């Protein structure tokens, strides 16, 4: 049976607002001689902008625009901060190995932190998380200014860090001022790259088990994307697992939405994956049967006449003003209050 294409023409297009992000990832290892002991990566909107490792001891720009716009003082400061972070995390992993009663083997401590900024509402948010040996260890609840322990061994760390009010003050300043200030500068500097719009390539295929179908979108930019499964035109909320948006390594992204559906259900109803992206009109892919095998029939939304834009009333949260910050675009607090 041949795949039947159905063209859905949309009269109303809803504009997207973009959420930008600035993230830093620090990794310290123990027991891996063939791997750099420490590495740091900075990312804007999911794209790597700077990279450092303890072998080269150099901060390397990964985007031409960041190298073009920032001076030697910036790169000197970034190198110093990376070295300070390495020394601090090396002590941290030593403490954690003792706490977990570990004397040998491979161990990894990771710190992830950053901020996000909605370019339409101007609302910002921040986060900070630590992971140990691949599991959550402790995270910062920025709204209530408290640490949340994910493991019993992290309770001691939480109780210690909660007593340092100065640490909360410095983090509040960083996440509400420094981080979003630099994020906006980076977005401005890299606008030609970060602001490009590349439409997704969408496909539908069977999952590893016979009772699942996967909708896969890839090669799109920016990373914001909506993926929805519909049954006979109705949006499905159950039996759908939407994964995280992942980088492809070339500046584009991919995402998948998996649907649990039996072969009998596929025959009784029509299942369509709808993908919405800022680059253009929604793309629909209908799951059909061809020679007994499910395939995806791509249906791209079209525009009839002029594109009709509708205004949307948004309830905006209170804005957080990004005041001018100092030179440090990272969280620079590596005092006694950060030791676990």
C-alpha positions, 0 to 999 in steps of 0.5 A: 500500500502506497504512502498517502500524502496529506497536505495541511495548510495552516492559516495562522502561524504562532511566532516563537520567542527564543530562550537563550542559555549560557552554561558551563560544565566542569569535570574532574576525574580520578583514576583515568591516566589517559584522560585530562584530569580536568576539563571545562566547556562553556556553551551559548544556546547549546553551542560550544564557545570556549574549551579548557583542559588541564593538559594544554592549560589553554582556553580555546575559543570555539567560535570565530565571533567570540575570538573577534570580540573579546580582548586578551584580558578576557582570555587571561581571566578565563584561564585563571578561573579555569585553573582555580576551578580545577584546584577546587574540584580536585580537593572536592573529589578527594573529600567525596572519595573519603566520604564514599569510602573509595580508595581506588577505581575511576571516579568523576565529579561534575559541576554544571551551572548557568542561566537562561534568558527569554528574549521576549519577556526578559525573564531570567533564571539560573541553576547549579548542579553537582553530579558524582559518578554519574548520579545527582549529588546536590543542586541549588534551589535558587528560588528558595536559596537553599541546597537540595541533597540528592543522596544521603552523602550530600546531606553533610554538604548541604548542611555546611553550605546552608550556613554560608550566607555570603555564598548565597549572596554571591550566587544571587548576584551572579545568576541575576546580574553577571550571568545574564549580562554576559549571556546578552553580550554573547548573543549580540556578538554571535547573532549571525551564527546564533540567530540563524534559522535552519529547519529540521529534517523529520522522519518516523520509524519503528522503535526497537520494540514492535510496540513503539514508533519514533519521530526524529527531528534533526539538523535544526537551529535554534534548539527550541522545538515542539514535537507532538504525536496526534491520533486521528488529529487529536493531540496525545498526552499519554503513551508519548515520551519526548526526549531532550534536545541534544547537540549534533556537534556541528552547531545543529540539534536533534530531538525525538518523540517516542510513541507506544502503540501496538500494530493493531492500534496503528491499523485502526487509527492514523498517527501523525507527528507534528514538529513546530520550529521557528524556521518555518511552518509546522511539518507533519509526518504521518505513520503509514503502512507500506508492504507491511512496514511502517513508514513516514509520509512527510507533510509540510505545512503551507501558507495560503495567501498572506501569512496571518500573524496573531497576537498572543497575550502573555502573562509576564513574570516580574523582570529581572534587570541585568545590570552591568557586571564585572569582567567575570562571566563565570561563578567565581566563588571558590571559597571555603564555603564551596567545599563539600 
